[in-house]
């Protein structure tokens, strides 16, 4: 047997390395995952009432765009899922159910596979009845049409080539905090001075998951990120705005070339209390970019979704006790604005009184992207409840998208109900009976187990 020449050995080794490289490239490219993404803008003007305050207010001018941002994922034989983030305060299922039906009719994506999250910006026109004002019907219709268009466009541009999924669990712990702070007089902070601060009454969730999808040329196709702080804050005061999360998303889009979708997390009990809108935008943007830089490829073996109805009841409330709680706080901390707030709450309770004990129905939703899950809950969900879902989930990574597919007000945990405060005062913004949040957590965990590990 003739000895192998050094030249032949080197050639063979090079061949093996080349074949291994090609195999790796083929394996990376053959993920079977297709991705589409698109955004649709909501036109707004200075005549429209802005949602988020206790009374009707208006903005002068606008910074950034108010949009619906849609990401459509497809992997056969599992079909498609659609994830949408909307730069509005919130919307009810009475407005969103017809939107989902139109999406299903025109794209073929099943209704159960469509998640619509509201980013909860407090700087967009009103789309619902809240506190002392109602919806702007013109803007509301534009939002509905915009959501449908964003999903239709994303579905139409689903990639022909396979895409790769990248993920990193980032963190931003400086842009928010538990804002339900115990004051020395036993009340829970809402507005006014905090000079008699004692302690926070709940947790803050700093997790910032980043889900990135790259095409076969390694260019960013779409990015989804999630974080859990109330979307209040603009760069320019008094302007309409997607707020700091939306502004950060739009800046990242310009720099990266991909479509960026933000999903608001369980932030019913967390706010930014110290930073300017400009500073918080910079920090969120940098945290997303840092996570993107560290993101690693992950397989997506399966796409799946479950969407189920959930029944709850309007709380039974004691009118004198409710009035005393609002009057006591506003009389001490709200200044001249206090009388207006007190009357708004009295009017809301008067309208809610005949509905006490009534049963209502809303949506719960879970989605699976490989070994991670997205949970859609229809409320301003307290962070403690969101963390409970994460801790009990059978999936390696789980994150919560609040204000998804419906709006049923704040859902405080039972301890928060005992402490009281604005988020617990009965009104259009908070009317579900105590314990509804815990029941939702239990049902969501069951759905996650059904979705499979």
Secondary structure, DSSP 8 states (H G I E B T S, - for coil): -----HHHHHHHHHHHHHHHHHHHHHHHH---EEEEEEEEE----TTSEESSSSS-EE--SEES--EEEEEEEEETTTEEEEEEEESSS---HHHHHHHHHHHHHHH---GGGEEEEE---SSSB--S-BTTB---HHHHHHHHHHHHHHHHHHHHT--SS--EEEEEEEE--SS-EE--EEETTS-B--SS--TTEEEE-S----EEEEEEEE-TTS-EEEEEEEE-S-----SSTT-EE-HHHHHHHHHHHHHH-SEEEEEE-S-TTEE--S--HHHHHHHHHHHHHHHHHH-EEE----EEEEEEEEEEEB----HHHHHHHHHHHHHHHSGGGHHHHHHHHHHHHHHHHTTTT-EEEEEEEEEEETTEEEEE-SSEE-HHHHHHHHHH-SSSEEEEE-SBS---BEE--HHHHHH--TTTS-BTTB-B-TTHHHHHHHHHHHHHHHH--
